[in-house]
Amino acid sequence: MSEINFDDDLRYVKAKIGLETGKIKSLEELFQIIPITHVARKLKLNTVRFQAKIKDPSTFRVSELQAFAKLINVEFLTFMAFIYAPAVVPGKN
């Protein structure tokens, strides 16, 4: 995983705060802050393959999820709970 430069820091800080406070509720919201291509590059993954993993998170390797959590600087278990959170359907409880 490559180092984060100062220009990237604010995006990662915003993502970390959003994940930890629950304001970011989906990967789509996360990728509005940090572009998919940017994350894929930082994790040294092919962008197309990374997008496929996002559509089916069960295909992520644990090491990839650990690296992703480290990139955003959140606890691994917090990140796992976010990635594998059940989808909320509006109007259903």
PDB file of N, CA, C and O in Angstrom:
ATOM      1  N   MET A   1       0.855  -1.165   0.000  1.00  0.00           N
ATOM      2  CA  MET A   1       0.000   0.000   0.000  1.00  0.00           C
ATOM      3  C   MET A   1       0.901   1.228   0.000  1.00  0.00           C
ATOM      4  O   MET A   1       1.858   1.308   0.770  1.00  0.00           O
ATOM      5  N   SER A   2       0.592   2.166  -0.855  1.00  0.00           N
ATOM      6  CA  SER A   2       1.421   3.362  -0.960  1.00  0.00           C
ATOM      7  C   SER A   2       1.042   4.381   0.110  1.00  0.00           C
ATOM      8  O   SER A   2      -0.050   4.338   0.677  1.00  0.00           O
ATOM      9  N   GLU A   3       1.967   5.293   0.370  1.00  0.00           N
ATOM     10  CA  GLU A   3       1.746   6.326   1.378  1.00  0.00           C
ATOM     11  C   GLU A   3       0.716   7.345   0.890  1.00  0.00           C
ATOM     12  O   GLU A   3       0.561   7.553  -0.313  1.00  0.00           O
ATOM     13  N   ILE A   4       0.028   7.962   1.814  1.00  0.00           N
ATOM     14  CA  ILE A   4      -0.976   8.976   1.502  1.00  0.00           C
ATOM     15  C   ILE A   4      -0.302  10.332   1.586  1.00  0.00           C
ATOM     16  O   ILE A   4       0.355  10.636   2.581  1.00  0.00           O
ATOM     17  N   ASN A   5      -0.456  11.152   0.553  1.00  0.00           N
ATOM     18  CA  ASN A   5       0.137  12.485   0.626  1.00  0.00           C
ATOM     19  C   ASN A   5      -0.847  13.457   1.287  1.00  0.00           C
ATOM     20  O   ASN A   5      -2.011  13.120   1.502  1.00  0.00           O
ATOM     21  N   PHE A   6      -0.378  14.639   1.601  1.00  0.00           N
ATOM     22  CA  PHE A   6      -1.175  15.618   2.357  1.00  0.00           C
ATOM     23  C   PHE A   6      -2.469  15.971   1.638  1.00  0.00           C
ATOM     24  O   PHE A   6      -3.491  16.178   2.292  1.00  0.00           O
ATOM     25  N   ASP A   7      -2.453  16.046   0.314  1.00  0.00           N
ATOM     26  CA  ASP A   7      -3.665  16.398  -0.435  1.00  0.00           C
ATOM     27  C   ASP A   7      -4.785  15.382  -0.218  1.00  0.00           C
ATOM     28  O   ASP A   7      -5.964  15.735  -0.254  1.00  0.00           O
ATOM     29  N   ASP A   8      -4.415  14.119   0.006  1.00  0.00           N
ATOM     30  CA  ASP A   8      -5.402  13.069   0.211  1.00  0.00           C
ATOM     31  C   ASP A   8      -5.935  13.046   1.633  1.00  0.00           C
ATOM     32  O   ASP A   8      -7.034  12.546   1.873  1.00  0.00           O
ATOM     33  N   ASP A   9      -5.180  13.574   2.571  1.00  0.00           N
ATOM     34  CA  ASP A   9      -5.513  13.435   3.982  1.00  0.00           C
ATOM     35  C   ASP A   9      -6.932  13.858   4.323  1.00  0.00           C
ATOM     36  O   ASP A   9      -7.622  13.143   5.049  1.00  0.00           O
ATOM     37  N   LEU A  10      -7.382  14.985   3.826  1.00  0.00           N
ATOM     38  CA  LEU A  10      -8.711  15.461   4.186  1.00  0.00           C
ATOM     39  C   LEU A  10      -9.810  14.512   3.735  1.00  0.00           C
ATOM     40  O   LEU A  10     -10.808  14.349   4.437  1.00  0.00           O
ATOM     41  N   ARG A  11      -9.647  13.890   2.587  1.00  0.00           N
ATOM     42  CA  ARG A  11     -10.645  12.920   2.128  1.00  0.00           C
ATOM     43  C   ARG A  11     -10.706  11.717   3.065  1.00  0.00           C
ATOM     44  O   ARG A  11     -11.783  11.231   3.410  1.00  0.00           O
ATOM     45  N   TYR A  12      -9.525  11.248   3.467  1.00  0.00           N
ATOM     46  CA  TYR A  12      -9.478  10.084   4.346  1.00  0.00           C
ATOM     47  C   TYR A  12      -9.996  10.420   5.740  1.00  0.00           C
ATOM     48  O   TYR A  12     -10.663   9.595   6.365  1.00  0.00           O
ATOM     49  N   VAL A  13      -9.700  11.607   6.227  1.00  0.00           N
ATOM     50  CA  VAL A  13     -10.205  12.036   7.534  1.00  0.00           C
ATOM     51  C   VAL A  13     -11.728  12.132   7.490  1.00  0.00           C
ATOM     52  O   VAL A  13     -12.409  11.681   8.410  1.00  0.00           O
ATOM     53  N   LYS A  14     -12.257  12.719   6.423  1.00  0.00           N
ATOM     54  CA  LYS A  14     -13.708  12.840   6.266  1.00  0.00           C
ATOM     55  C   LYS A  14     -14.357  11.460   6.212  1.00  0.00           C
ATOM     56  O   LYS A  14     -15.403  11.241   6.823  1.00  0.00           O
ATOM     57  N   ALA A  15     -13.738  10.525   5.482  1.00  0.00           N
ATOM     58  CA  ALA A  15     -14.261   9.160   5.389  1.00  0.00           C
ATOM     59  C   ALA A  15     -14.211   8.470   6.750  1.00  0.00           C
ATOM     60  O   ALA A  15     -15.172   7.809   7.143  1.00  0.00           O
ATOM     61  N   LYS A  16     -13.115   8.617   7.462  1.00  0.00           N
ATOM     62  CA  LYS A  16     -12.976   8.005   8.791  1.00  0.00           C
ATOM     63  C   LYS A  16     -14.060   8.517   9.735  1.00  0.00           C
ATOM     64  O   LYS A  16     -14.726   7.726  10.403  1.00  0.00           O
ATOM     65  N   ILE A  17     -14.235   9.816   9.792  1.00  0.00           N
ATOM     66  CA  ILE A  17     -15.242  10.402  10.684  1.00  0.00           C
ATOM     67  C   ILE A  17     -16.644   9.940  10.278  1.00  0.00           C
ATOM     68  O   ILE A  17     -17.459   9.588  11.131  1.00  0.00           O
ATOM     69  N   GLY A  18     -16.915   9.944   8.977  1.00  0.00           N
ATOM     70  CA  GLY A  18     -18.220   9.502   8.492  1.00  0.00           C
ATOM     71  C   GLY A  18     -18.527   8.054   8.832  1.00  0.00           C
ATOM     72  O   GLY A  18     -19.656   7.721   9.191  1.00  0.00           O
ATOM     73  N   LEU A  19     -17.515   7.187   8.718  1.00  0.00           N
ATOM     74  CA  LEU A  19     -17.720   5.775   9.050  1.00  0.00           C
ATOM     75  C   LEU A  19     -17.916   5.580  10.549  1.00  0.00           C
ATOM     76  O   LEU A  19     -18.797   4.834  10.975  1.00  0.00           O
ATOM     77  N   GLU A  20     -17.097   6.250  11.339  1.00  0.00           N
ATOM     78  CA  GLU A  20     -17.158   6.058  12.791  1.00  0.00           C
ATOM     79  C   GLU A  20     -18.415   6.663  13.411  1.00  0.00           C
ATOM     80  O   GLU A  20     -18.898   6.170  14.431  1.00  0.00           O
ATOM     81  N   THR A  21     -18.948   7.720  12.811  1.00  0.00           N
ATOM     82  CA  THR A  21     -20.165   8.339  13.356  1.00  0.00           C
ATOM     83  C   THR A  21     -21.434   7.771  12.734  1.00  0.00           C
ATOM     84  O   THR A  21     -22.538   8.070  13.190  1.00  0.00           O
ATOM     85  N   GLY A  22     -21.284   6.959  11.702  1.00  0.00           N
ATOM     86  CA  GLY A  22     -22.445   6.373  11.047  1.00  0.00           C
ATOM     87  C   GLY A  22     -23.087   7.262  10.004  1.00  0.00           C
ATOM     88  O   GLY A  22     -24.164   6.944   9.500  1.00  0.00           O
ATOM     89  N   LYS A  23     -22.443   8.374   9.672  1.00  0.00           N
ATOM     90  CA  LYS A  23     -23.010   9.269   8.654  1.00  0.00           C
ATOM     91  C   LYS A  23     -22.851   8.685   7.255  1.00  0.00           C
ATOM     92  O   LYS A  23     -23.670   8.954   6.376  1.00  0.00           O
ATOM     93  N   ILE A  24     -21.821   7.900   7.043  1.00  0.00           N
ATOM     94  CA  ILE A  24     -21.649   7.197   5.770  1.00  0.00           C
ATOM     95  C   ILE A  24     -22.292   5.831   5.954  1.00  0.00           C
ATOM     96  O   ILE A  24     -21.873   5.043   6.802  1.00  0.00           O
ATOM     97  N   LYS A  25     -23.311   5.562   5.152  1.00  0.00           N
ATOM     98  CA  LYS A  25     -24.079   4.337   5.323  1.00  0.00           C
ATOM     99  C   LYS A  25     -23.877   3.317   4.209  1.00  0.00           C
ATOM    100  O   LYS A  25     -24.369   2.192   4.301  1.00  0.00           O
ATOM    101  N   SER A  26     -23.155   3.703   3.156  1.00  0.00           N
ATOM    102  CA  SER A  26     -22.961   2.770   2.047  1.00  0.00           C
ATOM    103  C   SER A  26     -21.606   3.012   1.385  1.00  0.00           C
ATOM    104  O   SER A  26     -20.989   4.064   1.550  1.00  0.00           O
ATOM    105  N   LEU A  27     -21.169   2.019   0.641  1.00  0.00           N
ATOM    106  CA  LEU A  27     -19.922   2.174  -0.100  1.00  0.00           C
ATOM    107  C   LEU A  27     -20.046   3.278  -1.142  1.00  0.00           C
ATOM    108  O   LEU A  27     -19.071   3.968  -1.438  1.00  0.00           O
ATOM    109  N   GLU A  28     -21.242   3.447  -1.697  1.00  0.00           N
ATOM    110  CA  GLU A  28     -21.453   4.508  -2.679  1.00  0.00           C
ATOM    111  C   GLU A  28     -21.160   5.873  -2.054  1.00  0.00           C
ATOM    112  O   GLU A  28     -20.521   6.721  -2.677  1.00  0.00           O
ATOM    113  N   GLU A  29     -21.625   6.080  -0.828  1.00  0.00           N
ATOM    114  CA  GLU A  29     -21.353   7.339  -0.133  1.00  0.00           C
ATOM    115  C   GLU A  29     -19.858   7.496   0.157  1.00  0.00           C
ATOM    116  O   GLU A  29     -19.309   8.592   0.045  1.00  0.00           O
ATOM    117  N   LEU A  30     -19.216   6.405   0.524  1.00  0.00           N
ATOM    118  CA  LEU A  30     -17.779   6.441   0.780  1.00  0.00           C
ATOM    119  C   LEU A  30     -17.022   6.835  -0.486  1.00  0.00           C
ATOM    120  O   LEU A  30     -16.076   7.622  -0.439  1.00  0.00           O
ATOM    121  N   PHE A  31     -17.452   6.276  -1.617  1.00  0.00           N
ATOM    122  CA  PHE A  31     -16.752   6.546  -2.875  1.00  0.00           C
ATOM    123  C   PHE A  31     -17.126   7.897  -3.486  1.00  0.00           C
ATOM    124  O   PHE A  31     -16.542   8.298  -4.493  1.00  0.00           O
ATOM    125  N   GLN A  32     -18.071   8.590  -2.903  1.00  0.00           N
ATOM    126  CA  GLN A  32     -18.309   9.982  -3.293  1.00  0.00           C
ATOM    127  C   GLN A  32     -17.239  10.877  -2.670  1.00  0.00           C
ATOM    128  O   GLN A  32     -16.946  11.958  -3.182  1.00  0.00           O
ATOM    129  N   ILE A  33     -16.665  10.420  -1.569  1.00  0.00           N
ATOM    130  CA  ILE A  33     -15.607  11.167  -0.893  1.00  0.00           C
ATOM    131  C   ILE A  33     -14.241  10.794  -1.468  1.00  0.00           C
ATOM    132  O   ILE A  33     -13.442  11.662  -1.821  1.00  0.00           O
ATOM    133  N   ILE A  34     -13.992   9.500  -1.554  1.00  0.00           N
ATOM    134  CA  ILE A  34     -12.726   8.999  -2.101  1.00  0.00           C
ATOM    135  C   ILE A  34     -13.071   8.176  -3.343  1.00  0.00           C
ATOM    136  O   ILE A  34     -13.743   7.151  -3.222  1.00  0.00           O
ATOM    137  N   PRO A  35     -12.632   8.593  -4.527  1.00  0.00           N
ATOM    138  CA  PRO A  35     -12.982   7.877  -5.752  1.00  0.00           C
ATOM    139  C   PRO A  35     -12.512   6.411  -5.754  1.00  0.00           C
ATOM    140  O   PRO A  35     -11.455   6.083  -5.215  1.00  0.00           O
ATOM    141  N   ILE A  36     -13.320   5.549  -6.368  1.00  0.00           N
ATOM    142  CA  ILE A  36     -12.999   4.123  -6.468  1.00  0.00           C
ATOM    143  C   ILE A  36     -11.620   3.910  -7.075  1.00  0.00           C
ATOM    144  O   ILE A  36     -10.834   3.104  -6.575  1.00  0.00           O
ATOM    145  N   THR A  37     -11.328   4.626  -8.144  1.00  0.00           N
ATOM    146  CA  THR A  37     -10.035   4.432  -8.819  1.00  0.00           C
ATOM    147  C   THR A  37      -8.874   4.789  -7.895  1.00  0.00           C
ATOM    148  O   THR A  37      -7.819   4.155  -7.938  1.00  0.00           O
ATOM    149  N   HIS A  38      -9.072   5.797  -7.070  1.00  0.00           N
ATOM    150  CA  HIS A  38      -8.021   6.218  -6.140  1.00  0.00           C
ATOM    151  C   HIS A  38      -7.767   5.134  -5.091  1.00  0.00           C
ATOM    152  O   HIS A  38      -6.618   4.802  -4.800  1.00  0.00           O
ATOM    153  N   VAL A  39      -8.852   4.582  -4.523  1.00  0.00           N
ATOM    154  CA  VAL A  39      -8.717   3.527  -3.517  1.00  0.00           C
ATOM    155  C   VAL A  39      -8.081   2.288  -4.143  1.00  0.00           C
ATOM    156  O   VAL A  39      -7.178   1.689  -3.559  1.00  0.00           O
ATOM    157  N   ALA A  40      -8.550   1.906  -5.324  1.00  0.00           N
ATOM    158  CA  ALA A  40      -7.991   0.735  -5.999  1.00  0.00           C
ATOM    159  C   ALA A  40      -6.486   0.904  -6.216  1.00  0.00           C
ATOM    160  O   ALA A  40      -5.714  -0.028  -5.991  1.00  0.00           O
ATOM    161  N   ARG A  41      -6.079   2.081  -6.648  1.00  0.00           N
ATOM    162  CA  ARG A  41      -4.658   2.346  -6.875  1.00  0.00           C
ATOM    163  C   ARG A  41      -3.867   2.241  -5.576  1.00  0.00           C
ATOM    164  O   ARG A  41      -2.792   1.641  -5.550  1.00  0.00           O
ATOM    165  N   LYS A  42      -4.391   2.819  -4.502  1.00  0.00           N
ATOM    166  CA  LYS A  42      -3.708   2.768  -3.206  1.00  0.00           C
ATOM    167  C   LYS A  42      -3.583   1.339  -2.686  1.00  0.00           C
ATOM    168  O   LYS A  42      -2.595   0.991  -2.040  1.00  0.00           O
ATOM    169  N   LEU A  43      -4.596   0.511  -2.974  1.00  0.00           N
ATOM    170  CA  LEU A  43      -4.576  -0.882  -2.529  1.00  0.00           C
ATOM    171  C   LEU A  43      -3.869  -1.797  -3.518  1.00  0.00           C
ATOM    172  O   LEU A  43      -3.747  -3.000  -3.289  1.00  0.00           O
ATOM    173  N   LYS A  44      -3.401  -1.210  -4.628  1.00  0.00           N
ATOM    174  CA  LYS A  44      -2.706  -1.947  -5.691  1.00  0.00           C
ATOM    175  C   LYS A  44      -3.572  -3.068  -6.268  1.00  0.00           C
ATOM    176  O   LYS A  44      -3.120  -4.195  -6.471  1.00  0.00           O
ATOM    177  N   LEU A  45      -4.850  -2.710  -6.526  1.00  0.00           N
ATOM    178  CA  LEU A  45      -5.796  -3.635  -7.140  1.00  0.00           C
ATOM    179  C   LEU A  45      -6.229  -3.090  -8.496  1.00  0.00           C
ATOM    180  O   LEU A  45      -6.269  -1.878  -8.703  1.00  0.00           O
ATOM    181  N   ASN A  46      -6.548  -3.983  -9.404  1.00  0.00           N
ATOM    182  CA  ASN A  46      -7.100  -3.602 -10.690  1.00  0.00           C
ATOM    183  C   ASN A  46      -8.470  -2.963 -10.454  1.00  0.00           C
ATOM    184  O   ASN A  46      -9.280  -3.498  -9.697  1.00  0.00           O
ATOM    185  N   THR A  47      -8.731  -1.825 -11.096  1.00  0.00           N
ATOM    186  CA  THR A  47      -9.973  -1.080 -10.858  1.00  0.00           C
ATOM    187  C   THR A  47     -11.219  -1.904 -11.193  1.00  0.00           C
ATOM    188  O   THR A  47     -12.189  -1.884 -10.435  1.00  0.00           O
ATOM    189  N   VAL A  48     -11.205  -2.617 -12.301  1.00  0.00           N
ATOM    190  CA  VAL A  48     -12.368  -3.424 -12.699  1.00  0.00           C
ATOM    191  C   VAL A  48     -12.614  -4.528 -11.675  1.00  0.00           C
ATOM    192  O   VAL A  48     -13.756  -4.776 -11.288  1.00  0.00           O
ATOM    193  N   ARG A  49     -11.558  -5.183 -11.242  1.00  0.00           N
ATOM    194  CA  ARG A  49     -11.691  -6.249 -10.247  1.00  0.00           C
ATOM    195  C   ARG A  49     -12.167  -5.671  -8.912  1.00  0.00           C
ATOM    196  O   ARG A  49     -12.989  -6.279  -8.225  1.00  0.00           O
ATOM    197  N   PHE A  50     -11.654  -4.508  -8.552  1.00  0.00           N
ATOM    198  CA  PHE A  50     -12.070  -3.854  -7.304  1.00  0.00           C
ATOM    199  C   PHE A  50     -13.558  -3.522  -7.351  1.00  0.00           C
ATOM    200  O   PHE A  50     -14.265  -3.728  -6.365  1.00  0.00           O
ATOM    201  N   GLN A  51     -14.041  -3.012  -8.477  1.00  0.00           N
ATOM    202  CA  GLN A  51     -15.465  -2.696  -8.620  1.00  0.00           C
ATOM    203  C   GLN A  51     -16.318  -3.956  -8.500  1.00  0.00           C
ATOM    204  O   GLN A  51     -17.410  -3.910  -7.935  1.00  0.00           O
ATOM    205  N   ALA A  52     -15.834  -5.075  -9.022  1.00  0.00           N
ATOM    206  CA  ALA A  52     -16.567  -6.339  -8.897  1.00  0.00           C
ATOM    207  C   ALA A  52     -16.630  -6.782  -7.438  1.00  0.00           C
ATOM    208  O   ALA A  52     -17.653  -7.299  -6.988  1.00  0.00           O
ATOM    209  N   LYS A  53     -15.550  -6.582  -6.709  1.00  0.00           N
ATOM    210  CA  LYS A  53     -15.530  -6.942  -5.288  1.00  0.00           C
ATOM    211  C   LYS A  53     -16.486  -6.058  -4.493  1.00  0.00           C
ATOM    212  O   LYS A  53     -17.107  -6.518  -3.534  1.00  0.00           O
ATOM    213  N   ILE A  54     -16.607  -4.796  -4.886  1.00  0.00           N
ATOM    214  CA  ILE A  54     -17.523  -3.884  -4.206  1.00  0.00           C
ATOM    215  C   ILE A  54     -18.962  -4.354  -4.396  1.00  0.00           C
ATOM    216  O   ILE A  54     -19.770  -4.270  -3.471  1.00  0.00           O
ATOM    217  N   LYS A  55     -19.288  -4.848  -5.593  1.00  0.00           N
ATOM    218  CA  LYS A  55     -20.645  -5.347  -5.858  1.00  0.00           C
ATOM    219  C   LYS A  55     -20.934  -6.626  -5.072  1.00  0.00           C
ATOM    220  O   LYS A  55     -22.079  -6.890  -4.704  1.00  0.00           O
ATOM    221  N   ASP A  56     -19.885  -7.418  -4.819  1.00  0.00           N
ATOM    222  CA  ASP A  56     -20.033  -8.656  -4.046  1.00  0.00           C
ATOM    223  C   ASP A  56     -18.919  -8.703  -3.001  1.00  0.00           C
ATOM    224  O   ASP A  56     -17.876  -9.314  -3.234  1.00  0.00           O
ATOM    225  N   PRO A  57     -19.134  -8.064  -1.854  1.00  0.00           N
ATOM    226  CA  PRO A  57     -18.080  -7.977  -0.832  1.00  0.00           C
ATOM    227  C   PRO A  57     -17.568  -9.328  -0.331  1.00  0.00           C
ATOM    228  O   PRO A  57     -16.487  -9.390   0.255  1.00  0.00           O
ATOM    229  N   SER A  58     -18.317 -10.406  -0.547  1.00  0.00           N
ATOM    230  CA  SER A  58     -17.845 -11.718  -0.098  1.00  0.00           C
ATOM    231  C   SER A  58     -16.599 -12.151  -0.874  1.00  0.00           C
ATOM    232  O   SER A  58     -15.913 -13.088  -0.464  1.00  0.00           O
ATOM    233  N   THR A  59     -16.303 -11.484  -1.980  1.00  0.00           N
ATOM    234  CA  THR A  59     -15.121 -11.849  -2.774  1.00  0.00           C
ATOM    235  C   THR A  59     -13.845 -11.144  -2.296  1.00  0.00           C
ATOM    236  O   THR A  59     -12.752 -11.461  -2.766  1.00  0.00           O
ATOM    237  N   PHE A  60     -13.975 -10.199  -1.373  1.00  0.00           N
ATOM    238  CA  PHE A  60     -12.790  -9.558  -0.809  1.00  0.00           C
ATOM    239  C   PHE A  60     -11.989 -10.564   0.007  1.00  0.00           C
ATOM    240  O   PHE A  60     -12.565 -11.402   0.700  1.00  0.00           O
ATOM    241  N   ARG A  61     -10.680 -10.485  -0.069  1.00  0.00           N
ATOM    242  CA  ARG A  61      -9.822 -11.243   0.832  1.00  0.00           C
ATOM    243  C   ARG A  61      -9.742 -10.461   2.144  1.00  0.00           C
ATOM    244  O   ARG A  61      -9.892  -9.240   2.156  1.00  0.00           O
ATOM    245  N   VAL A  62      -9.510 -11.163   3.225  1.00  0.00           N
ATOM    246  CA  VAL A  62      -9.388 -10.500   4.520  1.00  0.00           C
ATOM    247  C   VAL A  62      -8.247  -9.485   4.473  1.00  0.00           C
ATOM    248  O   VAL A  62      -8.369  -8.389   5.019  1.00  0.00           O
ATOM    249  N   SER A  63      -7.152  -9.841   3.830  1.00  0.00           N
ATOM    250  CA  SER A  63      -6.006  -8.926   3.748  1.00  0.00           C
ATOM    251  C   SER A  63      -6.355  -7.643   2.999  1.00  0.00           C
ATOM    252  O   SER A  63      -5.840  -6.575   3.329  1.00  0.00           O
ATOM    253  N   GLU A  64      -7.231  -7.739   1.988  1.00  0.00           N
ATOM    254  CA  GLU A  64      -7.656  -6.551   1.257  1.00  0.00           C
ATOM    255  C   GLU A  64      -8.521  -5.648   2.136  1.00  0.00           C
ATOM    256  O   GLU A  64      -8.386  -4.425   2.109  1.00  0.00           O
ATOM    257  N   LEU A  65      -9.405  -6.263   2.910  1.00  0.00           N
ATOM    258  CA  LEU A  65     -10.249  -5.485   3.811  1.00  0.00           C
ATOM    259  C   LEU A  65      -9.413  -4.848   4.926  1.00  0.00           C
ATOM    260  O   LEU A  65      -9.686  -3.724   5.346  1.00  0.00           O
ATOM    261  N   GLN A  66      -8.405  -5.563   5.397  1.00  0.00           N
ATOM    262  CA  GLN A  66      -7.510  -4.999   6.412  1.00  0.00           C
ATOM    263  C   GLN A  66      -6.770  -3.792   5.849  1.00  0.00           C
ATOM    264  O   GLN A  66      -6.648  -2.765   6.516  1.00  0.00           O
ATOM    265  N   ALA A  67      -6.279  -3.918   4.623  1.00  0.00           N
ATOM    266  CA  ALA A  67      -5.559  -2.813   3.988  1.00  0.00           C
ATOM    267  C   ALA A  67      -6.492  -1.627   3.747  1.00  0.00           C
ATOM    268  O   ALA A  67      -6.087  -0.477   3.919  1.00  0.00           O
ATOM    269  N   PHE A  68      -7.727  -1.893   3.355  1.00  0.00           N
ATOM    270  CA  PHE A  68      -8.718  -0.840   3.112  1.00  0.00           C
ATOM    271  C   PHE A  68      -9.010  -0.097   4.424  1.00  0.00           C
ATOM    272  O   PHE A  68      -9.041   1.133   4.451  1.00  0.00           O
ATOM    273  N   ALA A  69      -9.223  -0.855   5.512  1.00  0.00           N
ATOM    274  CA  ALA A  69      -9.476  -0.243   6.819  1.00  0.00           C
ATOM    275  C   ALA A  69      -8.278   0.587   7.268  1.00  0.00           C
ATOM    276  O   ALA A  69      -8.441   1.678   7.816  1.00  0.00           O
ATOM    277  N   LYS A  70      -7.095   0.076   7.039  1.00  0.00           N
ATOM    278  CA  LYS A  70      -5.870   0.802   7.415  1.00  0.00           C
ATOM    279  C   LYS A  70      -5.735   2.078   6.590  1.00  0.00           C
ATOM    280  O   LYS A  70      -5.311   3.112   7.106  1.00  0.00           O
ATOM    281  N   LEU A  71      -6.091   2.005   5.319  1.00  0.00           N
ATOM    282  CA  LEU A  71      -6.034   3.173   4.440  1.00  0.00           C
ATOM    283  C   LEU A  71      -6.918   4.299   4.960  1.00  0.00           C
ATOM    284  O   LEU A  71      -6.528   5.466   4.929  1.00  0.00           O
ATOM    285  N   ILE A  72      -8.101   3.949   5.434  1.00  0.00           N
ATOM    286  CA  ILE A  72      -9.045   4.941   5.948  1.00  0.00           C
ATOM    287  C   ILE A  72      -8.774   5.235   7.432  1.00  0.00           C
ATOM    288  O   ILE A  72      -9.293   6.200   7.993  1.00  0.00           O
ATOM    289  N   ASN A  73      -7.958   4.392   8.044  1.00  0.00           N
ATOM    290  CA  ASN A  73      -7.568   4.567   9.442  1.00  0.00           C
ATOM    291  C   ASN A  73      -8.734   4.337  10.402  1.00  0.00           C
ATOM    292  O   ASN A  73      -8.951   5.103  11.341  1.00  0.00           O
ATOM    293  N   VAL A  74      -9.480   3.254  10.138  1.00  0.00           N
ATOM    294  CA  VAL A  74     -10.548   2.852  11.050  1.00  0.00           C
ATOM    295  C   VAL A  74     -10.238   1.446  11.550  1.00  0.00           C
ATOM    296  O   VAL A  74      -9.487   0.701  10.921  1.00  0.00           O
ATOM    297  N   GLU A  75     -10.823   1.097  12.684  1.00  0.00           N
ATOM    298  CA  GLU A  75     -10.657  -0.238  13.237  1.00  0.00           C
ATOM    299  C   GLU A  75     -11.176  -1.265  12.227  1.00  0.00           C
ATOM    300  O   GLU A  75     -12.189  -1.046  11.564  1.00  0.00           O
ATOM    301  N   PHE A  76     -10.466  -2.380  12.125  1.00  0.00           N
ATOM    302  CA  PHE A  76     -10.842  -3.421  11.173  1.00  0.00           C
ATOM    303  C   PHE A  76     -12.267  -3.916  11.415  1.00  0.00           C
ATOM    304  O   PHE A  76     -13.040  -4.060  10.468  1.00  0.00           O
ATOM    305  N   LEU A  77     -12.621  -4.176  12.675  1.00  0.00           N
ATOM    306  CA  LEU A  77     -13.970  -4.691  12.963  1.00  0.00           C
ATOM    307  C   LEU A  77     -15.054  -3.660  12.659  1.00  0.00           C
ATOM    308  O   LEU A  77     -16.156  -4.024  12.249  1.00  0.00           O
ATOM    309  N   THR A  78     -14.754  -2.392  12.854  1.00  0.00           N
ATOM    310  CA  THR A  78     -15.696  -1.326  12.492  1.00  0.00           C
ATOM    311  C   THR A  78     -15.916  -1.339  10.983  1.00  0.00           C
ATOM    312  O   THR A  78     -17.045  -1.219  10.507  1.00  0.00           O
ATOM    313  N   PHE A  79     -14.829  -1.485  10.245  1.00  0.00           N
ATOM    314  CA  PHE A  79     -14.917  -1.506   8.790  1.00  0.00           C
ATOM    315  C   PHE A  79     -15.666  -2.751   8.304  1.00  0.00           C
ATOM    316  O   PHE A  79     -16.463  -2.671   7.370  1.00  0.00           O
ATOM    317  N   MET A  80     -15.409  -3.895   8.936  1.00  0.00           N
ATOM    318  CA  MET A  80     -16.111  -5.127   8.561  1.00  0.00           C
ATOM    319  C   MET A  80     -17.615  -4.979   8.788  1.00  0.00           C
ATOM    320  O   MET A  80     -18.416  -5.407   7.957  1.00  0.00           O
ATOM    321  N   ALA A  81     -17.993  -4.378   9.902  1.00  0.00           N
ATOM    322  CA  ALA A  81     -19.417  -4.173  10.193  1.00  0.00           C
ATOM    323  C   ALA A  81     -20.044  -3.260   9.143  1.00  0.00           C
ATOM    324  O   ALA A  81     -21.199  -3.449   8.760  1.00  0.00           O
ATOM    325  N   PHE A  82     -19.289  -2.280   8.686  1.00  0.00           N
ATOM    326  CA  PHE A  82     -19.780  -1.373   7.645  1.00  0.00           C
ATOM    327  C   PHE A  82     -19.932  -2.112   6.316  1.00  0.00           C
ATOM    328  O   PHE A  82     -20.972  -2.001   5.668  1.00  0.00           O
ATOM    329  N   ILE A  83     -18.927  -2.850   5.910  1.00  0.00           N
ATOM    330  CA  ILE A  83     -18.939  -3.554   4.621  1.00  0.00           C
ATOM    331  C   ILE A  83     -20.064  -4.584   4.573  1.00  0.00           C
ATOM    332  O   ILE A  83     -20.762  -4.697   3.566  1.00  0.00           O
ATOM    333  N   TYR A  84     -20.239  -5.328   5.652  1.00  0.00           N
ATOM    334  CA  TYR A  84     -21.191  -6.435   5.651  1.00  0.00           C
ATOM    335  C   TYR A  84     -22.496  -6.102   6.371  1.00  0.00           C
ATOM    336  O   TYR A  84     -23.235  -7.008   6.757  1.00  0.00           O
ATOM    337  N   ALA A  85     -22.789  -4.808   6.558  1.00  0.00           N
ATOM    338  CA  ALA A  85     -24.057  -4.410   7.186  1.00  0.00           C
ATOM    339  C   ALA A  85     -25.215  -4.815   6.294  1.00  0.00           C
ATOM    340  O   ALA A  85     -25.133  -4.680   5.074  1.00  0.00           O
ATOM    341  N   PRO A  86     -26.297  -5.312   6.888  1.00  0.00           N
ATOM    342  CA  PRO A  86     -27.454  -5.675   6.071  1.00  0.00           C
ATOM    343  C   PRO A  86     -28.045  -4.428   5.395  1.00  0.00           C
ATOM    344  O   PRO A  86     -28.073  -3.342   5.974  1.00  0.00           O
ATOM    345  N   ALA A  87     -28.500  -4.610   4.192  1.00  0.00           N
ATOM    346  CA  ALA A  87     -29.109  -3.506   3.445  1.00  0.00           C
ATOM    347  C   ALA A  87     -30.412  -3.098   4.123  1.00  0.00           C
ATOM    348  O   ALA A  87     -31.199  -3.953   4.530  1.00  0.00           O
ATOM    349  N   VAL A  88     -30.637  -1.807   4.243  1.00  0.00           N
ATOM    350  CA  VAL A  88     -31.861  -1.293   4.854  1.00  0.00           C
ATOM    351  C   VAL A  88     -32.827  -0.916   3.734  1.00  0.00           C
ATOM    352  O   VAL A  88     -32.499  -0.119   2.856  1.00  0.00           O
ATOM    353  N   VAL A  89     -34.012  -1.498   3.781  1.00  0.00           N
ATOM    354  CA  VAL A  89     -35.028  -1.209   2.779  1.00  0.00           C
ATOM    355  C   VAL A  89     -35.969  -0.165   3.369  1.00  0.00           C
ATOM    356  O   VAL A  89     -36.572  -0.411   4.414  1.00  0.00           O
ATOM    357  N   PRO A  90     -36.112   1.007   2.721  1.00  0.00           N
ATOM    358  CA  PRO A  90     -37.007   2.043   3.252  1.00  0.00           C
ATOM    359  C   PRO A  90     -38.431   1.524   3.401  1.00  0.00           C
ATOM    360  O   PRO A  90     -38.959   0.862   2.508  1.00  0.00           O
ATOM    361  N   GLY A  91     -39.051   1.836   4.552  1.00  0.00           N
ATOM    362  CA  GLY A  91     -40.433   1.447   4.774  1.00  0.00           C
ATOM    363  C   GLY A  91     -40.588   0.082   5.423  1.00  0.00           C
ATOM    364  O   GLY A  91     -41.704  -0.304   5.771  1.00  0.00           O
ATOM    365  N   LYS A  92     -39.491  -0.666   5.598  1.00  0.00           N
ATOM    366  CA  LYS A  92     -39.556  -1.984   6.237  1.00  0.00           C
ATOM    367  C   LYS A  92     -38.748  -1.950   7.505  1.00  0.00           C
ATOM    368  O   LYS A  92     -37.679  -1.342   7.550  1.00  0.00           O
ATOM    369  N   ASN A  93     -39.251  -2.603   8.544  1.00  0.00           N
ATOM    370  CA  ASN A  93     -38.535  -2.663   9.820  1.00  0.00           C
ATOM    371  C   ASN A  93     -38.175  -4.080  10.134  1.00  0.00           C
ATOM    372  O   ASN A  93     -37.565  -4.346  11.169  1.00  0.00           O
TER     373      ASN A  93
END
